[in-house]
Each structure stands twice: as structure tokens, then as C-alpha cells.
Amino acid sequence: MKNILLLTDFSDNSMNAIEYALLFFRKWDCKFFVLHVQKSSEYISDDLMTADPGSAVYKAVLEESTNKLSELIKTLQQKHKGAKYDFQPLLDYDNFIDAIKQAVTNNSIELMVMGRNGATGAKEVLFGSNTMQVIRNINNWILVVPEAYKFQGIKSVLLSIHKEQESRIGDMRTLKDILIKYKAELKVLDVLQEENEQREGALKGYLQKIFKEISFEIKSVIGLKFPDAISAYEQLEKTDLHALIMEKEQALDRIFYGSENKTISEGSQVPLLILPEKDLE
């Protein structure tokens, strides 16, 4: 059984990401932990932190969110009653990132799912402002679903690599599992600043060791910036899921918010599967 963390702020965007995840993982037995983090602006933190868990102030602050979580889970159970799913509500009033880290550790989370607003989304919305914080601070598999994107099956998966990132790839079992379950084709985009035949051969050998039973093709792009290469590829080749290695800074900022020379409007148009880095400090 897979342990998957679903983040919600009860917005349409987060609900869409949850629905995408439930359709995506229908081929698996899953335990979904549905986490809502109470925003600090919605309560007086000193009152809550010093309140006894049985006190009136504590109950008043958390009762509404608890009820919303319960109703959400009832709705999900009813809508997906044919699937082999188990749902567990999680409510926290900690710092957003700390709450996620705690949920990941305490529940052996293998993958987490969150939505992402488009470029015009209000920064106050949880899943617009905090996406990059999660990617930078949580070293886990993260599925990021664009706003209003609907599940359409998985036929083609893009794995993009640049700057010899393959040396930082950790466990690839989740990606392999997805490819096998959906019988999807794997396409690898290798972005180079200059031609390097030795590297191209080494990358092919490396990937063959990882994806022993899965065929793939490598497309090398030379001289383009990473986000621009991805944008060009997505316009030419249809893909249903884009897997890429986690970056603390630089490339992912440009994917979400635009590069120096060309704005990639709305960021990636397909769901992003962020791969955890090996030996991340």
C-alpha cells in the first residue's frame, strides 16, 4: 500500500489536485493522508499555543477545519468507493513546511500531491505561494498539478535532465512503477550547453541500468537554457507527465515564473513529478 499525502486548503485548486491524484493512483492500493495546515493569520497564535487541548479557544479555532476535513473525506470515500483507498485526516497549526515534514516522517509518506496556480493566481492562495517552498524544503516525491488540469491517463512521460543531474538521482522505483502500470513510453530530454558525445553515451548507459525493463529514447538539445528547452519540447511533443530532478534554486524558479529571455506563461502545462535528490543535505 502506498502512503500518499494530499495537501488541501479547501480551494478549488487543491480539490482539483486531489481529484487528479485519486484518478492517477486508481491502479494502486493507497492510504491517503489529507493534510490541512491552519493558517496562522486565522487565529491568535499565543492563545492557541498556550491553550489546553480541551479548552474552548482551542476547540473553536480547530472545529471548523476539522469539520471541513471530515466532510471532504466523506465526499472522497463516496465518490471513489470502488477504489482500494483508505483516507486519514490530518490537521496541523504549525508552520506550513514544518507541518508537512512532520506528516511525511510520522506517516512514512512516499509521495505528496499539491496543486499550483497559474501565473495570474493570487499569491495569498496556499498552493500558489508555497509550491516552491515545498519543492526546496521537502526531499520527497512531489506531484504538482497545474490549475484546472484534469486527469487524461498516462501514455507518455518526459524525464528532463541537465548539468549531469543523473549523479543526483535517488530511488527511481516510483517513476518505474508509474511507467509499468500505465505501459507508458519514456522520453528523456537531455539539455547540454555544448555537444558532448562521451556524456551522451554515459547517460544512455546509466539510464539503461535504472530502466532495465523499460524502453526509452533520448533527445539531446544543445545551447538552449533548460526552461526554454522544456517549453520548446512540450510544444512539439505531447506528454502527460513531466518528471525532473529537484532543484533548490535557479531552473525551477524559471519554469514556474519565467526565464530571463522568455516568459514561460503559466509554467509547465502538464503535471510535474519532482524527483527527490540523492544525499540531499
N, C-alpha and C positions, 0 to 999 in steps of 0.2 A: 504493500500500500504506500502510495506517495503522500508525503506531508507537504501541503501547499498553503502558503499564506496569501490571503486576499485582503488588500487594503481598501477600506471604504471611508468616505466622508459623507455618504448618502447622496452625493451629487449624481446627476445623470451620467457624467463621465466615468465615475467609479463603478456605477451599476453596469454600464456598458462593458467595462473591462472584466467585471466578474462574470457576466453572461458569456463573454468571449472565452474566458478560461474554462467555464463549465462545459461548453461545447467542445473546446480544444481537447480536454482531458477525458472525454467520454469513453475512450478506449482503455482507460486505466481504472483501477480501484484507488480512490483518493480520500484522504481526510483533509478537509478544507478548514483552516483556521481563519475566521473572518475578524479582522482587527480594525477597531475604530479607536483613534487616539483623540481624546478630548482636548480641544484647543484651549491653551492657557488663557486666551482672551475672554473665554466664556465663563470664567469663574475667578474668584479671588484666591490665588494660589496659597497664601498664608492660611486662609480659613480652611481650605481643603486639606492641606498638608498637616495641619495641627488637629484636624477633626478626627474623632473616633469613628471607625468604620460603621458603627451603629448609630451615629448621630444624625440629626435632622438635616444639617447642612450638607453632609456627605451624601446622604440619600437623595436629597433634592438635586444636587449637581449631576449625579450619575444616573438617576432614574430614567430620564428621557432617552438618553443614549442606550441604556440597557434595553428599554422597551423597543427602540428602533432596531437594535440588533436582533432581538428575538423575533420581531415581525419579519425582518429581512430573511432570516434563516428559515422561518416557516414558509415564506414565499418560494425560496430556492428549493426547499425539500419537496414542495408540492409540484413545482414546475419540472423538476428533474427526478421525480420519484422512481423512474425506471433505471436510473444510473446507480452504480455501486459507489455512492458517495456518503460520507459522514461529515457533518458540519459541527464546528465548535466555535462559539462566540468568544472573542477576546476584547476587553475594554481596558484602556490604559489612559492615565492622565499625565504621563511622563513626557519628557522631551521627545519629539517625533522620532528621531533617529535612535535614541536610546530605547524607546518602546519597541521598535522593530528589532533591534539587536537582541533584546530580551526575549521577544517572541520567537525569533529564529533559534536561539540557543535552547530555550526551555522546551520547545516542541519539535526539535530535530527537523527544522524546515529544509526541504530540498530545493524549493523554488518559490519565488514570490511573484505576485502579479499586481500591477498598478496601471492606472490609466494616465494618459498625457494629453493635456490641452494643446490645441493648435497655437500658432504664433500670436493669434489675437486673443487668446484666453486670458482672463483676469489673473493677475499674479496672486491674488488672495486665495484662489482656489487651490486646495491642498495638492492636487495632482498636477498642477501647472508649476507651482513654485518649488516643490520638493523633489521632483523627479531626479534632478542632477545630484541633490544631496544624497539620495538613496544610492544612486549608482556609484558615487565616490566613496561612500562610507560603509556599504554593505557588500562584503565579498561573498556573494552567493549568486545562483542563477536568478535572473530577474527578467520577467516578461513584461515589456512596456507596450501597452495597446493604445494606438492613436485615437483621438476623439472620434466617436461615432463609427469606428471601424467594426464591421461585422465579420464573424467567422465564416470563411468560404472554403474550408478544407485546406489541407497542406499538400500541395503537389510539387512545389519547388522551394528549396531552401537555399539562401545565399549565405555563405560564410566569407566575410571580408577580413583581410589581413594586411597589415602594413608594418614597415620598420622591423621585420623579423620578429613579429609578435608571437610566432609559434613557440618560441622558447619560454613564453609566459603562460601558455595554455595549461590549465589544470585538468581535472577529470572531465572527460567528454562523454560520459555514459548517457547523460540526459539528452544531448543532441543526437547521439546514435540511436537511442530509444525512439525518439520522435521520427527520425528518418525511416527506421524499420517498421514502426507501427503504421505509418502512413504510406509506406512504399514510395517515399518522395525522392526526387532527384536532388543531388547536392551539387551546387555550383560554387566554386571558390574564386573570389576576386582578390588578386594579389597586386597591391599598389606599390610600385617602385619609382624611385626618383631617377634611376638610370638603369639601363639594361644590365642584367647580371645572370648569365646562364648557369653559373655554379649554384647560385642561390635558388634558381628555379628548380634545378634538379634535386637539391636538398629538400626543398619544400614538398615536392611531389613524394619523395621517399618518406618523409616524416608523416604526411597525411595518409599514405598507404598503410603505415603501421597502425595508425589510430583507427582508420575506417577500413579494416581488413575485408569485411564482407559487403561493403558499400562502394559502388562505383561513383566517381566524381570527375568533373572536368575543371581545369584551372584556366582562368582568363587573366592574363597579366596586362596591367595598364601602367605605362611609363610616362613620368613627367607631370602627372596631374596631382593636385592636392587630394588628400584622402576623401574629404566630404564631396568634392567635385566629381571624383571618380565614381563614388557611390551613386550620386544623383544621376550621372550620365548612364550608368549601368541600369538603374531602376527604370529609366525612361525607355531603354531598349529591350530589356528582358523582364518578363513577368515573374515576380517572386511572391510567395505567400508569407515568408518569414525571413527575417534578416538576423543572422547570428554574428556577433562581433565581440572582440575581446574588450574587457573593461578598461577604460582609461580614466584616470583621476581628473585630468585636465585636457586641454587642447582639443583633440579631434572630436570628442563627443559634444563639447560645447558648440562647436561649429556645425555639427549635424543638427542639433536642436535649434540653434539660434542664428545660423548662417555663417559663411566663411567671409574672409576679408574681401574677396573679389566677386563673390556671387552669393546672394542670399538663397539658401535652400528653403523656400517657402513652406511653412508648416512642418519642417523637419521631415523625418522619414515617413513615407506614406504607407508603410506596412509595419506590422508589429516587430519590435526589436527584442531579440533574445540575447541578453547580456551574459557573456561567459565569465565566470569567476577567474581571477588570476591565480596562478600558482605561487605559493610562498609570498603572498602579499603581506607586507609589513604595515 
